[in-house]
Amino acid sequence: MADRYVAVHQTPNGPGDARPTAIQIIKDEQLEGKLSGHVAFVTGCSSGIGTETARALHLAGATLFLTARSLSKARAALQDIADSSRVHFLQLDLESFESVRTCAAEFLSKSKSLNILVLNAGVMTPPEGRTKDGFETQFGTNHLAHFLLFNLLQPALLASVTPQRASRVVVVSSVAHRFGEVQFDDVNFEGHYDPMATYAQSKTANLWTANEIERRYGAQGIHAWSLQPGAVQTDLMRHLGEEHKGAINTDPYLSKIFKNPEQGAATSVWAATAAVLEGTGGKYLENCQIIGAWDPSSGMWAPGYGTHAYDTEKAKKLWEKSIQWAGL
């Protein structure tokens, strides 16, 4: 049932409540051990929802390629599955196009097939900085590096399409996409850096990229989804100022909708595996469902996509400019 998880998300009661975990999604889909022979690639697997996504897909029987800047940190975070013959770790620094190309080449030397690509890694509101290729840190890391990675791995995704099962791309966006579009002529916010505006820009770029993947490759059997994982208690918020952290931690609504990492990974795993989504894509997901438009009167953190989420012309423009920026 497509609405299986709707009711439980209408009455949240904080981390660890009745809302599903990533592992529960695999069990509900009756996929334990059923994805044997499938290959999944997940970025950002040294902490947070990336590790929980990996654990769930491992339970499903998939062969995993998991990336992190620090492989020792990733192995420590996933020590329960790290020694599995189906788990492979790849070093990846998303602040470097060279690292992305090296990682993709290493993967392709080991596997010609790829069924599930989860673009999960990200950074949120860091001090102003530039990637090794000269882009604002969040735009370069969250969007451009993942855009390049998809394009390099696209042949493996295409090669894995079968009449029974399409290939899936899952792009982790954020509720923050609602608060800022891509500034095409000023993606670096030169001279007026705003950490939240640049984060919002990168998350809109994630959403538009998923939509554009669907438009360009859906007919060939590669389907893409973007998603908001939820308000999740992870290290992602480490760069937020104490004032922002205090406001978040004392907000009564947020205290109820917060998820633990196991629950935060549920929508990613649902997007990657749910039978009800087979053969479709190009939509924004939240709380393990295809979500509707955000109603601002319902509150800043209420579910829903922003007004610009499905702007096809801007998504196309972003794709074309990203081809240039990423050197493809």
C-alpha positions as CSV (number, residue, x, y, z in Angstrom):
1,M,0.0,0.0,0.0
2,A,1.4,3.4,-1.0
3,D,-0.2,4.9,2.1
4,R,1.3,2.4,4.5
5,Y,3.3,4.9,6.4
6,V,1.0,8.0,6.2
7,A,-0.9,7.5,9.5
8,V,2.1,6.8,11.7
9,H,3.7,10.0,10.5
10,Q,0.7,12.1,11.4
11,T,1.2,11.5,15.1
12,P,5.0,11.7,15.7
13,N,6.3,11.4,19.2
14,G,10.0,11.9,19.0
15,P,13.0,9.7,18.1
16,G,12.4,6.0,18.5
17,D,8.6,6.3,18.2
18,A,6.4,4.1,15.9
19,R,7.7,5.7,12.7
20,P,9.6,3.1,10.6
21,T,13.3,2.5,10.6
22,A,15.3,1.6,7.5
23,I,15.5,-2.0,8.7
24,Q,11.7,-2.0,9.1
25,I,11.3,-0.9,5.5
26,I,13.3,-3.9,4.3
27,K,11.2,-6.2,6.5
28,D,7.9,-4.6,5.3
29,E,9.0,-5.1,1.7
30,Q,9.8,-8.7,2.5
31,L,13.3,-8.1,1.0
32,E,15.5,-9.8,3.6
33,G,18.2,-11.5,1.5
34,K,16.1,-11.0,-1.6
35,L,18.5,-8.5,-3.4
36,S,21.3,-11.0,-3.8
37,G,23.1,-10.1,-7.0
38,H,22.1,-6.5,-6.8
39,V,24.8,-3.8,-6.4
40,A,24.2,-0.6,-4.3
41,F,26.5,2.4,-4.0
42,V,26.0,4.8,-1.1
43,T,28.0,8.0,-0.4
44,G,28.6,9.3,3.1
45,C,28.9,6.0,5.1
46,S,31.0,7.0,8.1
47,S,28.1,8.3,10.2
48,G,24.4,9.3,10.4
49,I,21.8,8.0,7.9
50,G,24.4,6.8,5.5
51,T,25.5,4.0,7.8
52,E,21.8,3.0,8.5
53,T,21.1,3.0,4.8
54,A,24.0,0.6,4.3
55,R,22.9,-1.7,7.1
56,A,19.4,-2.0,5.7
57,L,20.6,-2.7,2.1
58,H,23.0,-5.3,3.5
59,L,20.1,-7.0,5.3
60,A,18.4,-7.1,1.9
61,G,21.3,-9.1,0.5
62,A,22.8,-6.4,-1.8
63,T,26.5,-6.1,-2.5
64,L,27.6,-2.7,-1.2
65,F,30.1,-0.1,-2.2
66,L,30.3,2.5,0.5
67,T,32.2,5.7,0.4
68,A,33.7,8.0,3.0
69,R,36.6,10.5,3.3
70,S,37.9,8.4,6.2
71,L,37.7,4.7,5.5
72,S,38.8,3.9,9.1
73,K,35.9,6.0,10.4
74,A,33.5,4.2,8.1
75,R,34.8,0.8,9.1
76,A,34.4,1.7,12.8
77,A,30.9,3.0,12.3
78,L,29.9,-0.1,10.4
79,Q,32.0,-2.7,12.3
80,D,29.0,-5.1,12.4
81,I,29.0,-5.5,8.6
82,A,32.5,-4.2,7.6
83,D,34.0,-7.7,7.3
84,S,31.2,-9.0,5.1
85,S,32.3,-10.3,1.7
86,R,29.5,-8.1,0.2
87,V,30.8,-4.8,1.7
88,H,33.5,-2.8,-0.1
89,F,34.7,0.6,1.0
90,L,35.8,3.3,-1.4
91,Q,37.6,6.5,-0.5
92,L,35.8,9.6,-1.7
93,D,36.4,13.3,-1.0
94,L,33.4,15.2,-2.4
95,E,35.4,18.4,-2.3
96,S,37.5,17.2,-5.2
97,F,36.4,16.3,-8.7
98,E,39.7,14.3,-9.1
99,S,38.7,12.2,-6.1
100,V,35.2,11.6,-7.6
101,R,36.7,10.5,-10.9
102,T,39.2,8.2,-9.1
103,C,36.4,6.7,-6.9
104,A,34.2,6.1,-9.9
105,A,37.0,4.5,-11.8
106,E,37.8,2.2,-8.9
107,F,34.2,1.1,-8.7
108,L,33.9,0.5,-12.4
109,S,37.0,-1.7,-12.3
110,K,35.3,-3.9,-9.7
111,S,31.7,-3.9,-11.0
112,K,30.1,-3.3,-14.3
113,S,26.6,-3.3,-12.8
114,L,24.9,-0.8,-10.4
115,N,21.2,-1.2,-9.4
116,I,20.9,1.4,-6.6
117,L,22.8,4.7,-6.3
118,V,22.2,6.6,-3.0
119,L,23.7,10.1,-3.1
120,N,23.5,10.7,0.6
121,A,26.7,12.5,1.8
122,G,26.6,16.2,2.5
123,V,27.7,19.2,4.5
124,M,25.5,21.8,6.2
125,T,26.2,25.5,6.9
126,P,30.0,25.2,7.3
127,P,32.3,28.3,7.5
128,E,32.8,29.9,4.1
129,G,35.1,27.9,2.0
130,R,35.9,26.6,-1.5
131,T,36.3,23.1,-2.9
132,K,39.5,22.1,-4.6
133,D,37.9,23.1,-7.9
134,G,36.9,26.6,-6.7
135,F,33.2,26.2,-5.8
136,E,31.4,27.2,-2.6
137,T,31.8,24.2,-0.3
138,Q,28.1,23.2,0.0
139,F,27.3,23.6,-3.7
140,G,30.4,21.8,-4.8
141,T,30.1,19.0,-2.3
142,N,26.4,18.4,-2.0
143,H,25.5,19.0,-5.7
144,L,28.4,19.2,-8.2
145,A,30.4,16.2,-6.9
146,H,27.3,14.0,-6.8
147,F,26.3,15.2,-10.2
148,L,29.7,14.2,-11.6
149,L,29.5,10.9,-9.8
150,F,26.1,10.1,-11.3
151,N,27.3,10.8,-14.8
152,L,30.3,8.7,-14.4
153,L,28.3,5.8,-13.0
154,Q,25.4,6.1,-15.4
155,P,26.6,3.4,-17.8
156,A,26.6,0.9,-15.0
157,L,23.1,1.9,-13.9
158,L,21.9,1.6,-17.5
159,A,23.6,-1.8,-17.9
160,S,21.7,-3.1,-14.9
161,V,18.2,-2.4,-16.1
162,T,16.0,-5.4,-16.6
163,P,12.4,-5.9,-17.6
164,Q,11.7,-6.9,-14.0
165,R,13.6,-4.1,-12.2
166,A,14.7,-0.7,-13.1
167,S,17.8,1.0,-11.7
168,R,17.2,3.6,-9.0
169,V,19.0,6.8,-8.0
170,V,18.1,8.3,-4.6
171,V,19.2,11.9,-4.0
172,V,19.0,13.1,-0.4
173,S,17.8,16.7,-0.4
174,S,16.3,18.6,2.5
175,V,13.4,20.7,3.7
176,A,15.9,23.5,3.3
177,H,15.4,23.4,-0.5
178,R,12.2,25.5,0.1
179,F,14.2,28.5,1.3
180,G,16.4,29.2,-1.7
181,E,16.9,28.5,-5.4
182,V,20.1,28.2,-7.4
183,Q,21.8,31.5,-8.1
184,F,23.0,30.6,-11.5
185,D,25.2,33.7,-11.9
186,D,26.5,33.7,-8.4
187,V,26.7,30.1,-7.1
188,N,29.6,31.0,-4.8
189,F,27.8,33.9,-3.2
190,E,31.0,35.9,-3.7
191,G,31.4,38.6,-1.0
192,H,28.0,37.9,0.7
193,Y,28.3,34.3,2.0
194,D,25.1,33.2,3.8
195,P,25.5,29.6,5.1
196,M,21.8,28.8,5.1
197,A,21.1,30.3,1.7
198,T,24.0,28.4,0.2
199,Y,22.8,25.2,1.9
200,A,19.3,25.8,0.5
201,Q,20.7,26.4,-3.0
202,S,22.6,23.0,-2.8
203,K,19.5,21.2,-1.7
204,T,17.4,22.7,-4.4
205,A,20.1,21.5,-6.8
206,N,19.8,18.0,-5.4
207,L,16.1,18.0,-6.0
208,W,16.3,19.4,-9.5
209,T,19.0,16.9,-10.4
210,A,16.8,14.0,-9.4
211,N,14.0,15.4,-11.5
212,E,16.2,15.9,-14.5
213,I,17.7,12.4,-14.2
214,E,14.1,11.1,-14.4
215,R,13.4,13.2,-17.5
216,R,16.5,12.2,-19.3
217,Y,16.9,8.6,-18.4
218,G,13.5,7.4,-17.1
219,A,12.4,5.9,-20.4
220,Q,15.7,3.9,-20.4
221,G,15.0,2.4,-17.0
222,I,16.9,4.7,-14.6
223,H,14.5,6.3,-12.2
224,A,15.4,9.0,-9.7
225,W,13.9,10.3,-6.5
226,S,14.8,13.1,-4.2
227,L,13.8,13.2,-0.5
228,Q,13.8,14.9,2.8
229,P,15.0,12.4,5.4
230,G,13.4,14.4,8.2
231,A,14.8,16.3,11.2
232,V,17.4,13.7,12.2
233,Q,19.7,13.7,15.2
234,T,23.1,13.5,13.4
235,D,26.4,15.2,13.2
236,L,25.2,17.1,10.1
237,M,24.2,20.0,12.3
238,R,27.6,20.5,13.9
239,H,28.2,23.8,12.2
240,L,25.0,25.4,13.4
241,G,25.6,28.2,15.9
242,E,24.6,27.7,19.5
243,E,21.6,30.0,19.1
244,H,20.2,28.0,16.2
245,K,20.8,24.7,18.1
246,G,19.1,26.1,21.1
247,A,16.1,27.2,19.1
248,I,15.9,23.8,17.4
249,N,16.2,21.8,20.6
250,T,13.5,23.8,22.4
251,D,11.0,23.9,19.6
252,P,8.0,21.7,20.8
253,Y,7.0,20.7,17.3
254,L,10.5,19.8,16.3
255,S,10.9,17.7,19.4
256,K,8.1,15.5,18.2
257,I,9.2,15.2,14.6
258,F,12.9,14.6,15.3
259,K,14.0,11.1,14.2
260,N,17.0,9.0,15.2
261,P,19.3,8.0,12.4
262,E,17.7,4.6,12.0
263,Q,14.4,6.3,11.3
264,G,16.1,9.1,9.3
265,A,17.3,6.5,6.8
266,A,13.9,5.0,6.2
267,T,12.8,7.2,3.4
268,S,16.1,6.7,1.5
269,V,15.7,2.9,1.8
270,W,12.0,3.1,0.8
271,A,13.0,5.1,-2.3
272,A,15.6,2.5,-3.1
273,T,13.5,-0.6,-2.7
274,A,9.8,-0.1,-2.4
275,A,7.8,-2.1,-4.8
276,V,5.1,0.6,-5.1
277,L,7.7,2.9,-6.7
278,E,8.9,0.5,-9.3
279,G,9.0,1.9,-12.8
280,T,8.4,5.5,-11.8
281,G,10.4,8.5,-10.4
282,G,10.9,12.2,-10.5
283,K,9.0,13.0,-7.3
284,Y,10.0,14.4,-4.0
285,L,9.6,12.1,-1.0
286,E,9.1,12.6,2.7
287,N,8.1,10.4,5.6
288,C,8.2,7.3,3.3
289,Q,5.6,8.7,0.9
290,I,5.3,10.9,-2.2
291,I,4.6,14.2,-0.5
292,G,2.5,17.1,-1.7
293,A,3.2,20.9,-1.7
294,W,4.2,22.6,1.5
295,D,1.5,24.8,3.1
296,P,3.5,27.7,4.8
297,S,0.5,28.3,7.1
298,S,1.1,24.9,8.6
299,G,4.5,25.9,10.0
300,M,8.1,26.2,8.9
301,W,8.9,22.5,9.5
302,A,5.7,21.0,8.1
303,P,6.0,18.5,5.3
304,G,6.0,19.3,1.6
305,Y,7.9,20.6,-1.4
306,G,8.6,24.3,-2.2
307,T,7.0,26.2,-5.0
308,H,10.1,25.9,-7.3
309,A,10.6,22.2,-6.8
310,Y,9.2,21.1,-10.2
311,D,10.4,24.0,-12.3
312,T,11.5,22.0,-15.4
313,E,13.2,24.9,-17.2
314,K,15.5,25.7,-14.2
315,A,16.3,22.1,-13.7
316,K,17.3,21.8,-17.3
317,K,19.4,24.9,-17.0
318,L,21.1,23.6,-13.9
319,W,21.9,20.3,-15.7
320,E,23.5,22.1,-18.6
321,K,25.5,24.5,-16.5
322,S,26.6,21.6,-14.2
323,I,28.0,19.7,-17.2
324,Q,30.3,22.7,-17.8
325,W,31.1,23.3,-14.1
326,A,32.0,19.6,-13.6
327,G,34.1,19.4,-16.7
328,L,32.0,16.7,-18.4
